[in-house]
Amino acid sequence: MSDFKFSGHDTFFCKQQWLLKGVELVDKEGVDGFSSLEKAIPKLGVGKNMVLSINYWLKSFGLLEGETLSFIADLIFTGPDAFDKYLEDEGTLWLLQYYICSQNYASIYHIIFRDYFRERVSNEFSETQIINFIQRKLNETKHREVSENTLRTDFKVFIRSYVSSFSSSKTIEDDYNSPLLELNLVSVMSRKMNGEDVVYKVNKEIRSSFPVQIFGFCLIQQFGLNTSINYQDIRDTLGNFFGLTNEGLELIVDKLIESYKEFVFNDDAGVRQIQIKSQDENLHIKLLNDYYAV
């Protein structure tokens, strides 16, 4: 993948209420609702730079496609039958985690959760390690140069998406955390001392309560219907996006196969695959309807 995108958030991580505010603005006025900052500021109840940041996060989470809301934005946020407009259900947060990692609009999420840990034994990382890794990827793909300051700002926003601020000085904005914080995907291993980087860790867990329908939906979104998927490809994508251990991934796949006949496990000559067999183009929607009990 050579098409990376960095910055655009104006140094703000996504706050809990921003996605709903942004979706409602687009639902009422279209993307033109963001074009006039003077009008958007009072409607969104935020400052000028935050208006731009909300627009960025809508795209990063796959809620805005071009000039229209995406189907997942409609399902979660709009209308009287919206699944979870206030982001109260953990399954919705996993959907957001999937989209921000798979969209690659905010590339650092995809790079850290998938690319960086693909061949590493340790789940630990630091700012310097990630910056060096991204710079190597940019050089390998002959991507245009991205300044180190831009990458470091992206990293800080990434961390604030998953880890509460441990600054001694809090502002009122710190009381509005990122929706992804509740997933407990990243934790602090050691604080910065003597000029050294803070060390973080991706929390790989079994996650036995992970919603099987959410996983099935993401599997279809990632790989499509009527396809055979190498087990390693699932581990490299959804397994990493969701911080699943190998045991945890096997557990959720087993539950999915037991619950829905459209998903079939196949082990041919030692090559493990998951086959998705369905003539129903709306299977992914059915899975969400089942989960949210619609």
N, C-alpha and C positions, 0 to 999 in steps of 0.2 A: 504494500500500500504506500503510495507516494504522495497522496493528497492530504496534507495535514493542515489543521487550522489551530492557531493559538491566539490568545487574547480575544477581546470583544466584550468581556464581562465588566469592564471598567473597575476591576479589582474587587468586585462584590461577589461573594458566593450566593447561591440561590437561597432565599429565605422561604420559610414554610408557606406563607400566604401568597407569594409572588405568582406562582403558576396559575392559581385560580383567578387572581386579579387580571393577569395577562390574557388568559383564555376568554374571560368574560368581556374584556375590552374588544378583542378581535371578533368575538361572536356578535357583538352589538354593532360594531363600526367597521369591521374588516381590518386589514393591516394598516389602513389609513389612520386608524386610531393612534398609531405610534408616530405618524409623520409630523404632527404638530405637537411639539413638546409642551407648549403653553397650555394646550387643552388636555394633554395626557397626564400632566403632573397632578392636577387636582382630582382627576378620575381614578388614578392609581394610588394617590396619597403618598407619593414618594418624590424624591428630588430628581433633577434633570438626568444626572448620570445613571441613576437607578432605573429610569424609564428605558434607557438604552440597554441596561443590563437585563431587565425583564424580557425584552425582545430577544436578546441573545439566548437566555435560558429556555425560552419556549422552543427555539430551534434546536438547542442542544439536547433537550429531552424528547425531540421528535413530535412535539405538539403543534408545530407550525411548519407547514410544507408549502413553500412558495408564498402565495397570498391567501391561503386557506388553512383552517384548522385541520389537523390530521384526524383520521377515524378514531385513533386512541384518545385524542383530546376530547372528541365528542362523547365517547363512551364514558370516560372518567368524570368529566367536568360539566357538560352542558345538558340542559333539558331536565324535565321532572324525574326522569329515570336514570340520572347520572349515577354511575357506580359508587363514586367515592370522592366527591368534589372537595372535601375538607382533609383528604389524605389521612383518614383515621384508621385504615386497614393496612396491615403490614404487607399484604399481597400487592397492594397498589405501589408501595414503596419499592418492592422488588421489580415491578414493571418499570418504574422510573429508572432504577439501576440498570436494567437491561437496555433501555433505550439510550441512556447517556453513554453507555459503553459501546453499543453497536452502531450508533449514528455516525460517530467519528467527527461530529461538528465541533465538539470540545475534545480535541484529539488526545489530550493528556490522560483522560479517563480510559480510553481504549489502550493506549500505550502502556500504562501502568498495570492495569488488571490483566491484560492479555499478553502483550509482547514482552514486557520486562520479566515476567515470572514464568514464561513458557519453559525455559530450560534451567531454572534455578531451583536449588534444593531449599534454600532459606526463603522465608516469607518476609524478611526484614529489608528495609530500604531507607535511604536518606535523600535529602534534597540534592546533594552533590552527585550521588550515584544516578539518580533519575535524570538530572540535567545532562550529565556526560553521556548517558545512554541515548537520550533524544538527539543530542548533537551528532552522535555517530550515525543514527538512523537517517538524519537529514543529509549527512554527507554521502551515505550509501545510495540514497534515492535521488541525489542531485536536486533536492528541494531547495528553494530559495533560502537564503540565510535568515535565521531568526535570532534576534539579539538575546544574550544571556539574561538580561533584565526581564524580558518578556517571558522567557521560560520560567524564571524564578517566581514571577508574579503568578503565572499559571499554577505552579506547584503549590504556592501558598493558598490559592483559592481552592485547589483540589483538597488539600488537607482540611481546610475549614468546612468542606462539604461533609466530612466524616468524623472530625475530631473537634470537641468543644475547645473554645479558646482558653488558654491557661495564662493569658496576660493578666497582670495585676491591675490594669486600668480597663474598666468596662464602660461601654457606652450603652445607651438605650437600645441600639441596634443589635447588641450582642444577645439580647433576650429573645431574638427571633432566630432560631437555629435552622439549619438546613434540614429538609425532610429526610435526607439520607442518613442523618446522624443516628437515627433509631435502629438502623440495620447492624450497627456495631461491626462494620467491615474493616475498620482501621483503628489501631490503638498506638499509643506512645510507649516505646520501650525504654527510652532514656532521654532526659532533658539535655539541652545544649550546655556543655561545660568546656572551659578553656579553649574556646574557639571552635570546638568540634560540632558537627551537625547533630541535630536531634535525630534519633533513630526511631523509625515507625515500623509497624508490622501489619500485614494483611492477615486478618483473623480467619484462618481456614478452619471450618467447623463441619460437623456432620449435618447440622440443621435438619433434624428429623421432622420438624413441623413445617418444613417448606411446603407451600401449597402446590399440590401436584398439577392442578389445572393451570396455574400461572406458569409453571415450568413447561407444560405441554404447549401452551400458547407461544411462549418465547422460542421453543424448539421449531415450531412451524414458521414463525416470523424470521428466524435465522436461516433455515434451510429449505423451507417450502414444503408443499404437499407432494405425495407420491415420489418419494426419494429415499435413498439408502444413505445413511450418515455414519461415517466411521466414528467409533466411540471416542477416539483420540480427538477428533474435531469437536465433539461435544465438550470434552474436558477442557480443550484450549479456549473455548468460547464461553458457554454458559457456566461450566464448572468454575472457571476463573472469575467471570463476572460476578458470580454469587458467592464466592469464597467458600466453595464446597471442597471437602476432603474427597479423596478417591472413594472412601467408604460412603460418604454422604451422597456423592453423585450416583453410585450404584443403587443406593437405597431409594432415591427419588425416581430413578429410571424404572426400578422394579415396581414401585407403586403405580407409576404411570401406565405401564404395560398391563398390570392387573386391573386397573380401573377403566381403561379405554382400549377396545379391541383394534382401533385404528393404528396403534403403536405396537410394533412387533420387534422382539429381539432376535437377532440371528448371529450365530457363531459358526462361520464357515472357514474351516482350515485355520482356526486360530485368529481369524479376523473378525472382531466384534463389531456389529453394526446395529443401528436402530432403523427400522423401516417405518415410514409413515405411509399408510395405505388408506386413502379416503377419496371418494368422489364428491364429498361435500366441501365446496369452496368456503363455506362458513364454519368449518370445524373450529377454527381459532376463536370465533365469536361464541360458539357453543360452549367452549371450555370456560370462557370468562363468565358467561351466563350461569353456568353451573357453579362457579366459584362464588359469585356474588348473589347466588340464589334468586336470579331474576326469573 
